[in-house]
Amino acid sequence: PDPEIAMNEADNWPYPVKGYTSYDELFADQANLPEEERVDYVLIVTPNFVHFDPAMKALELDLPVMCEKPLTVDLEQADQLVAKAKEKNVPFAVAHTYLGHWSSWFSRFIVQSGLLGEVRWVDSYYLQGWLADKLEDTGQMQAEWRTDPKKAGGSGCGGDIGTHALMQLRFVTGLDVERVSARLEKFVPGRPIDDHFTIYGEMSNGGKCLVRASQICIGHKNDLGIMIAGTKGALKWRQEDPERITILLDGQPDRDYWRGAVSANDGFLGDVPEWLIDEPTIPCGHGEAFHDAYARLHREFEKDVRAYQSGDEWSCDGSKYANIDDGRMGLAFIDACLKSDEADGAWEAVTKG
Ligand SMILES: NC(=O)c1ccc[n+]([C@@H]2O[C@H](COP(=O)([O-])OP(=O)(O)OC[C@H]3O[C@@H](n4cnc5c(N)ncnc54)[C@H](O)[C@@H]3O)[C@@H](O)[C@H]2O)c1
């Protein structure tokens, strides 16, 4: 954090914005402003160890927050934030970007519609290769803090991208991971924190799952994906090909559905809800990707923030973006994984808040 860079950036922004040398200065300023002149919400995009403090300070001022994942560095901090957000009754989002893909919403609908039957098995994964060597020793900023347990939290790879794989599973299936048997591995010599994360889990409906993440799979970029196997069929989705959702039923050809090209009743899917079909998107074939997913999270969060500001009902119910309870579940999951790994993979329960 360099105050000079922050002020220069603000001065050179294409439209007028006010710069601050620290977030404490920003919050002090906000505290003295009349409500209608305050920021709509605070976006926290700092490394994991700089989530808790600004989030708490924003909540103290009744300001809504969208915070990057993982919510905090440990479960204790996450529990404190949840308590504060509930006490203040303020909208709070956690930026699990991939939930903002239309295809994630569609996948959730497909599972809920029962087309796949009861979910028996899920493989939810996030594979990267950028930490296959000791990049942190070169001074690369993103690698440095992500491999320092004090800054990243107890799990490196798991906290950073395993939580995305977990959230994708929870959002699309509507199920929780309730027990875990975990292996947190350090493939790169001298690294104090896991760079490979493999979790075998039991879901709330009795089904089983793999939640896995890796940062040492050379060549893999942001290979997040999910495969859901139910008693009647399966569904596959990958964020590097985010417009396509594949549905597989026994004895039938694979069906690829594309964002923007689903109709209300195509003779196979049944009634797809209008809100899902009407969700504003650019025409199909003009690819949506990561930034569009982010934009959709913000758009949905902003609806709740506007309602909150005008005293109307707001939901923040986790059906369009991750909320603070989802963020806490990410940390509860990591906490259970760390304990299980320490106990040589013994089953460990994921605590509910
Ligand atoms: N949702 C996603 O898809 C996604 C993707 C990438 C990163 N992230 C998350 O976003 C966060 C940031 O990751 P990144 O890769 O962008 O990190 P980064 O290192 O690129 O950037 C962090 C920024 O925070 C600033 N900063 C650090 N300490 C600060 C402080 N005390 N006060 C003010 N500013 C400070 C740094 O100067 C830097 O500009 C992490 O929590 C990460 O997990 C989420």
The ligand as an SDF file (V2000), in Angstrom:
LIG
                    3D

 44 48  0  0  0  0  0  0  0  0999 V2000
  -12.8080  -13.2350   -6.8080 N   0  0  0  0  0  0  0  0  0  0  0  0
  -11.7970  -13.5180   -7.5910 C   0  0  0  0  0  0  0  0  0  0  0  0
  -11.9990  -14.0890   -8.6450 O   0  0  0  0  0  0  0  0  0  0  0  0
  -10.4020  -13.1070   -7.1880 C   0  0  0  0  0  0  0  0  0  0  0  0
   -9.3630  -13.0980   -8.1170 C   0  0  0  0  0  0  0  0  0  0  0  0
   -8.1050  -12.6650   -7.6800 C   0  0  0  0  0  0  0  0  0  0  0  0
   -7.9190  -12.2730   -6.3510 C   0  0  0  0  0  0  0  0  0  0  0  0
   -8.9470  -12.3270   -5.4830 N   0  0  0  0  0  0  0  0  0  0  0  0
   -8.8030  -11.8820   -4.0810 C   0  0  0  0  0  0  0  0  0  0  0  0
   -8.5930  -10.4760   -4.0930 O   0  0  0  0  0  0  0  0  0  0  0  0
   -7.7150  -10.0920   -3.0470 C   0  0  0  0  0  0  0  0  0  0  0  0
   -6.5180   -9.3600   -3.6510 C   0  0  0  0  0  0  0  0  0  0  0  0
   -5.8030  -10.2440   -4.4780 O   0  0  0  0  0  0  0  0  0  0  0  0
   -4.8600   -9.7020   -5.6480 P   0  0  0  0  0  0  0  0  0  0  0  0
   -4.3020  -10.8660   -6.3680 O   0  0  0  0  0  0  0  0  0  0  0  0
   -5.5920   -8.6560   -6.4310 O   0  0  0  0  0  0  0  0  0  0  0  0
   -3.7320   -9.0230   -4.7650 O   0  0  0  0  0  0  0  0  0  0  0  0
   -2.6570   -7.9460   -5.2170 P   0  0  0  0  0  0  0  0  0  0  0  0
   -1.4610   -8.2300   -4.3770 O   0  0  0  0  0  0  0  0  0  0  0  0
   -2.5420   -7.9140   -6.7090 O   0  0  0  0  0  0  0  0  0  0  0  0
   -3.3400   -6.5700   -4.8440 O   0  0  0  0  0  0  0  0  0  0  0  0
   -3.6430   -6.2030   -3.5560 C   0  0  0  0  0  0  0  0  0  0  0  0
   -3.7110   -4.6820   -3.4800 C   0  0  0  0  0  0  0  0  0  0  0  0
   -3.9550   -4.3590   -2.1230 O   0  0  0  0  0  0  0  0  0  0  0  0
   -3.0950   -3.2980   -1.7490 C   0  0  0  0  0  0  0  0  0  0  0  0
   -2.8900   -3.3630   -0.2970 N   0  0  0  0  0  0  0  0  0  0  0  0
   -2.1990   -4.2900    0.4020 C   0  0  0  0  0  0  0  0  0  0  0  0
   -2.2580   -3.9990    1.7220 N   0  0  0  0  0  0  0  0  0  0  0  0
   -3.0080   -2.8690    1.8490 C   0  0  0  0  0  0  0  0  0  0  0  0
   -3.4250   -2.0580    2.9490 C   0  0  0  0  0  0  0  0  0  0  0  0
   -3.0710   -2.3700    4.2050 N   0  0  0  0  0  0  0  0  0  0  0  0
   -4.1750   -0.9670    2.7080 N   0  0  0  0  0  0  0  0  0  0  0  0
   -4.5220   -0.6560    1.4500 C   0  0  0  0  0  0  0  0  0  0  0  0
   -4.1570   -1.3690    0.3740 N   0  0  0  0  0  0  0  0  0  0  0  0
   -3.4030   -2.4580    0.5730 C   0  0  0  0  0  0  0  0  0  0  0  0
   -1.8360   -3.5390   -2.5470 C   0  0  0  0  0  0  0  0  0  0  0  0
   -1.0770   -2.3300   -2.6610 O   0  0  0  0  0  0  0  0  0  0  0  0
   -2.4190   -3.9840   -3.8770 C   0  0  0  0  0  0  0  0  0  0  0  0
   -2.7390   -2.8610   -4.6760 O   0  0  0  0  0  0  0  0  0  0  0  0
   -7.3500  -11.3760   -2.3260 C   0  0  0  0  0  0  0  0  0  0  0  0
   -8.1570  -11.5460   -1.1870 O   0  0  0  0  0  0  0  0  0  0  0  0
   -7.6270  -12.4730   -3.3450 C   0  0  0  0  0  0  0  0  0  0  0  0
   -7.9450  -13.6970   -2.7390 O   0  0  0  0  0  0  0  0  0  0  0  0
  -10.1860  -12.7300   -5.8830 C   0  0  0  0  0  0  0  0  0  0  0  0
  1  2  1  0
  2  3  2  0
  2  4  1  0
  4  5  1  0
  4 44  2  0
  5  6  2  0
  6  7  1  0
  7  8  2  0
  8  9  1  0
  8 44  1  0
  9 10  1  0
  9 42  1  0
 10 11  1  0
 11 12  1  0
 11 40  1  0
 12 13  1  0
 13 14  1  0
 14 15  2  0
 14 16  1  0
 14 17  1  0
 17 18  1  0
 18 19  2  0
 18 20  1  0
 18 21  1  0
 21 22  1  0
 22 23  1  0
 23 24  1  0
 23 38  1  0
 24 25  1  0
 25 26  1  0
 25 36  1  0
 26 27  1  0
 26 35  1  0
 27 28  2  0
 28 29  1  0
 29 30  1  0
 29 35  2  0
 30 31  1  0
 30 32  2  0
 32 33  1  0
 33 34  2  0
 34 35  1  0
 36 37  1  0
 36 38  1  0
 38 39  1  0
 40 41  1  0
 40 42  1  0
 42 43  1  0
M  CHG  2   8   1  16  -1
M  END
$$$$
